[in-house]
Amino acid sequence: MKRIILIFSLATSLSGCLLKPIDATDLAASKVGQAEAAIEAFRANPVLADFFDKAAVIAVYPNALRAGAGFGGAWARGLVFEGDVPIAHGRMLQFSAGANVGGQWYRQILFFRTVDAWKAFAKAPLEFAGQANASAATVGLASTPSFNSEVALFTELKGGLLVEASVGAHRYGFAPIRRAEGP
């Protein structure tokens, strides 16, 4: 067990180094469109209205995949927005251990109350979480505690079949999207 946790910790720590800054001109319109569609889907949930109103920065992962059988993992790519402008691209990796079996796909959104909260979160190497999750097809219930008062995390299930009570670690990695300087 310790060996698996060590291997995952090394892999997730190194994975943050793999993201490189990209130019805004290289950002595919389809990726921006998927991210904006996911934000609109979350915006349709009235429970999140206050989070949208108070967030300075939003990170969205339109398509995440999670699978497990005793040990599990998840992976997603997303974009970070300040206002309506994508400022960074990111990746989420997760490892979990505990009672879990099945797989699911979902979308995830993180609200950052301030730009400083996002910058601090982006520098953190690993976040630990406890999860309880049960989903079948596209009807499900997911409970994932938020990390702190400056950052809120929400997940919306899109489909799959997963039963889980686990502990795990998340690794979020980010790299900036560079804007062309004007004359």
Secondary structure, DSSP 8 states (H G I E B T S, - for coil): -HHHHHHHHHHHHHHGGG---EEGGGS-HHHHHHHHHHHHHHHT-GGGHHHHHH-SEEEEEEEEEEEEEEEEEEEEEEEEEETTEEEEEEEEEEEEEEEEEEEEEEEEEEEESSHHHHHHHHH-S-EEEEEEEEEETTEEEEE---SBTTEEEEEEEEEEEEEEEEEEEEEEEEEEEE-----
